[in-house]
């Protein structure tokens, strides 16, 4: 189901080494809690501004370092 955007759309994507980013299903908020599936991946936060009239702006992206498994 497509996300509903109100003044902004948020998406999180997962990028494995040497591959294109893939949308993380259900990760459509401004915060995301990494899971075991994210280990050895870079996370991509995508923010798309939306005007009050519903027009979408240019998406902005921010990449993380590659996620490593921890011993917490």
N, C-alpha and C positions, 0 to 999 in steps of 0.2 A: 504494500500500500504506500503511495507517495506521501511524503511528509507535508504537513500544513505549515506554511511560513507566515509569521506575524512579525514584521519589521526586520526579520533575519531568518535565514535557514542555516542550520548547523548539520554537519555530517562528519563522521569519522571514517577513515579508510585505513586499511592495513596494506603495507607494501613489503613484500618479501624481497630478498636480495635479487637484483636483476629482473624484476617483474613490475608490471603496472599495478598501481594501487587498486584495491577492491573494496567496495563499500562494506562496512560492518553493519549487518542487518540489525535494526533496533537502536543503533547508536546515533540518535538525532537530537542530542542535547548539547549544551555548552560544556558539560563535564562528561568524562568517560573513565570508567574503572577498568584498567587493563586486565586481561584474562590470560590463562595459559596459552591460548591460541595466538597471543601477540608476541610470545617469546621468539626471538630472532627475526622480528619484523620492525619496521619503522612505522609509527602511527602518523597519520596525516589528519590534521584538523582543517576542515573546509568551512568557511564562513561566507555566506552570500547575503549582502544587505538587500532589504526589500523596502520600497517606499510605501507610504500609507495607501497609495492607489494600487499597490500590488506589483509594480514593475520591479523586476530583479536587477540588481547591479552586477558588477564584475566579481566573480568568486575570488576569495583570498585564501591562500594555503599556508600552513605552518607544519613543518616536519619535525618529528622527534628523532633523537638518536635511536639506534636499534635497541630494542628491549632485551634485556638479559635476565635469565632466571636468577632469583636471589635465594639466600639462605636465611630468611627472616623467621 
